[in-house]
Amino acid sequence: MKKILQDSRGPLTAKRFFRLRQMLLLALSIGIVLISPYLQQQVVKAQSGLPSRVATGNLWQEASFPVENFETYTSAFGPRGGDFHYGLDLAAPEGSYIRNWWGGQIVEVWEDGRCGTGMVVRSGNWEHIYCHLRGRVLTANGGRYYTDREGGLQIWQGQTVPAGARIARVGMTGRTSGPHLHWGLKYGGRWVDPALVLREMYSQQS
C-alpha cells in the first residue's frame, strides 16, 4: 500500500504541493525585498564608521606614513614663535611623493599664501591636511583638481583614495623655508598632535 502525504485538509496532492511551494517562494521574496534596505543601511553604517576607529585597537596597521624619502622632523605641533603650529613638519627632498595616511575622500584642494598648494582628506571622523605641495589647483567642468604633471598626478576634489596611495609631492609652495610636508590632523573637528598618532602607529606596526 502506498503511503499518502496529508495534512488537516486531506491528502497532499502534487497540485497542492506545488501551490504551497509557490506561496513559500513568494513569501521569501517579499521578505528579502523588505529587509534589503535595512541590511544595506547597516553595511553603509559599518563602512562609514570604520575609519573613525583608526584610533583604537590594531587598525593602525593599515595606516601609511605620509611621505617618502623622509629625512627629519623640522617643526613639532605646538606653540611656535608667539603663534601655534597646528601640524607636524616632515622634511624630504623636493619632489618626494606624499602618501595618503588613511583611506578616505578628497574634500578640498586649494592654494593660498600660507599653506601654498593644499589638500584635505576626510576619513570618517578624521581629517588629514597636506600643505606646501608641489603643483597647482585648477578648475574644469565645474570641479576642482590638484595637478602635478611632472609627478604624473591629477587628484579631483570629491574622489576617494586608498591608504598609501600617492596623492602629491613635496614642494615649497606657500610660506616655507625649505622643502617639507606640513601634515595636520583633526579628529571630530579638533586638532590632534600627529606625533602622538605616529607613535601609536609604530607601536602597532612593529
C-alpha positions as CSV (number, residue, x, y, z in Angstrom):
1,M,0.0,0.0,0.0
2,K,1.4,3.4,-1.0
3,K,1.8,6.0,1.8
4,I,-0.1,9.2,1.1
5,L,1.2,12.6,2.4
6,Q,-1.6,14.5,4.1
7,D,-2.4,17.4,6.4
8,S,-5.6,18.6,8.1
9,R,-7.2,19.4,4.7
10,G,-6.7,15.9,3.4
11,P,-4.1,14.2,1.0
12,L,-1.3,16.5,-0.2
13,T,-1.6,16.2,-3.9
14,A,1.0,17.2,-6.4
15,K,-1.1,20.3,-7.4
16,R,-1.4,21.4,-3.7
17,F,2.3,20.7,-3.1
18,F,3.4,23.0,-6.0
19,R,0.9,25.7,-4.9
20,L,2.4,25.7,-1.3
21,R,5.9,25.8,-2.8
22,Q,5.0,28.9,-4.9
23,M,3.5,30.6,-1.8
24,L,6.6,29.9,0.2
25,L,8.9,31.3,-2.6
26,L,6.7,34.4,-2.8
27,A,6.8,35.0,0.9
28,L,10.6,34.6,0.9
29,S,11.0,37.0,-2.0
30,I,8.8,39.6,-0.2
31,G,10.9,39.2,3.0
32,I,14.2,39.7,1.0
33,V,12.8,42.9,-0.6
34,L,11.7,44.3,2.8
35,I,14.9,43.5,4.6
36,S,17.4,44.5,1.9
37,P,17.2,48.3,2.6
38,Y,17.9,47.6,6.3
39,L,20.9,45.4,5.5
40,Q,22.2,48.0,3.1
41,Q,21.9,50.7,5.8
42,Q,23.8,48.5,8.2
43,V,26.6,47.9,5.7
44,V,26.9,51.6,4.9
45,K,26.9,52.5,8.6
46,A,29.7,50.0,9.3
47,Q,31.8,51.2,6.4
48,S,31.4,54.8,7.3
49,G,32.2,54.1,10.9
50,L,35.4,52.1,10.2
51,P,37.8,54.9,9.6
52,S,36.9,56.6,12.9
53,R,38.0,53.5,14.7
54,V,41.6,54.0,13.5
55,A,42.5,55.5,16.9
56,T,41.8,52.2,18.7
57,G,42.9,48.6,18.5
58,N,45.3,47.3,15.8
59,L,43.7,49.2,12.9
60,W,46.8,51.5,12.9
61,Q,48.4,48.7,11.0
62,E,46.6,49.8,7.9
63,A,47.7,53.4,8.1
64,S,50.6,54.8,6.0
65,F,53.5,57.1,6.8
66,P,52.7,60.2,4.8
67,V,56.0,60.9,3.0
68,E,58.6,59.1,1.0
69,N,62.4,59.8,1.5
70,F,61.7,61.2,4.9
71,E,64.7,63.0,6.4
72,T,63.8,64.6,9.7
73,Y,61.1,66.4,11.7
74,T,61.7,70.1,11.4
75,S,58.8,71.6,13.4
76,A,56.6,70.0,16.0
77,F,52.9,70.5,16.9
78,G,52.5,73.3,19.5
79,P,53.5,76.9,20.3
80,R,56.0,78.4,17.9
81,G,57.3,82.0,17.8
82,G,54.2,83.5,19.5
83,D,51.9,81.5,17.3
84,F,50.6,77.9,17.4
85,H,51.8,75.3,14.8
86,Y,48.8,73.1,14.0
87,G,50.7,70.2,12.5
88,L,54.0,68.4,12.1
89,D,56.6,69.3,9.5
90,L,58.3,66.4,7.8
91,A,61.4,67.3,5.7
92,A,62.1,65.4,2.5
93,P,63.8,66.2,-0.8
94,E,61.6,68.3,-3.1
95,G,59.7,66.1,-5.4
96,S,59.4,63.2,-3.0
97,Y,55.9,61.6,-3.1
98,I,53.4,62.1,-0.4
99,R,51.2,59.1,0.5
100,N,47.7,59.2,1.8
101,W,47.7,58.4,5.5
102,W,44.3,56.7,5.6
103,G,41.7,55.8,3.0
104,G,39.1,58.5,2.5
105,Q,37.7,61.2,0.3
106,I,39.4,64.4,-1.0
107,V,37.1,67.0,0.4
108,E,39.2,70.1,-0.5
109,V,42.1,71.3,-2.7
110,W,43.2,74.9,-2.7
111,E,46.0,77.4,-3.0
112,D,46.8,80.3,-0.5
113,G,49.8,82.3,0.6
114,R,50.5,80.3,3.8
115,C,49.8,76.6,3.1
116,G,50.6,77.0,-0.5
117,T,49.0,74.2,-2.5
118,G,47.0,72.2,-0.1
119,M,44.7,69.2,0.2
120,V,42.3,67.8,2.8
121,V,41.3,64.1,3.0
122,R,38.4,63.0,5.2
123,S,38.3,59.5,6.8
124,G,35.3,59.1,9.0
125,N,35.8,61.5,12.0
126,W,39.4,62.2,10.9
127,E,40.6,65.0,8.6
128,H,44.2,65.0,7.4
129,I,45.7,68.1,5.9
130,Y,48.7,68.3,3.5
131,C,50.4,71.6,2.8
132,H,53.3,73.0,0.6
133,L,52.5,70.6,-2.2
134,R,54.3,70.8,-5.5
135,G,51.8,71.5,-8.3
136,R,48.7,73.6,-8.8
137,V,45.0,73.6,-8.2
138,L,42.9,74.1,-11.4
139,T,39.2,74.0,-12.3
140,A,37.5,72.2,-15.1
141,N,33.9,71.0,-15.9
142,G,32.6,72.6,-12.7
143,G,35.1,70.8,-10.5
144,R,38.5,71.5,-8.8
145,Y,41.5,69.3,-9.0
146,Y,45.1,69.1,-7.9
147,T,47.6,68.5,-10.7
148,D,51.3,67.8,-10.8
149,R,52.2,67.0,-14.4
150,E,55.8,66.1,-13.7
151,G,54.8,63.8,-11.0
152,G,52.0,62.2,-13.1
153,L,49.3,63.2,-10.6
154,Q,45.8,64.5,-11.0
155,I,43.6,64.3,-8.0
156,W,40.0,65.6,-8.1
157,Q,38.1,67.1,-5.2
158,G,35.5,64.6,-4.2
159,Q,37.3,61.4,-5.3
160,T,38.2,58.6,-2.9
161,V,41.8,57.5,-2.3
162,P,43.0,54.4,-0.5
163,A,45.6,54.4,2.3
164,G,49.2,54.6,1.0
165,A,48.2,56.0,-2.4
166,R,50.5,58.7,-3.9
167,I,48.4,61.9,-3.8
168,A,51.0,64.7,-4.2
169,R,54.7,65.6,-4.0
170,V,56.7,67.6,-1.5
171,G,57.2,71.2,-2.7
172,M,57.9,74.7,-1.5
173,T,54.6,76.5,-2.2
174,G,53.3,78.9,0.4
175,R,55.3,80.1,3.4
176,T,58.2,77.8,3.8
177,S,62.0,78.0,4.1
178,G,62.7,74.5,2.7
179,P,61.0,71.5,1.1
180,H,58.8,69.7,3.6
181,L,55.3,68.4,4.1
182,H,53.2,70.2,6.7
183,W,50.9,67.4,7.9
184,G,47.9,68.3,10.1
185,L,45.3,66.0,11.8
186,K,41.9,66.7,13.1
187,Y,39.5,64.3,14.9
188,G,35.9,65.4,15.4
189,G,36.9,68.9,14.4
190,R,39.7,69.2,17.0
191,W,43.4,69.4,16.2
192,V,45.5,66.3,17.2
193,D,49.2,66.1,17.6
194,P,50.4,64.0,14.6
195,A,53.4,62.9,16.6
196,L,51.2,61.0,19.0
197,V,49.4,59.3,16.1
198,L,52.8,58.2,14.5
199,R,54.0,56.9,17.9
200,E,50.9,54.7,18.2
201,M,51.2,53.6,14.6
202,Y,54.8,52.5,15.2
203,S,53.8,50.6,18.4
204,Q,51.1,48.7,16.5
205,Q,53.1,48.0,13.3
206,S,56.3,46.9,15.0
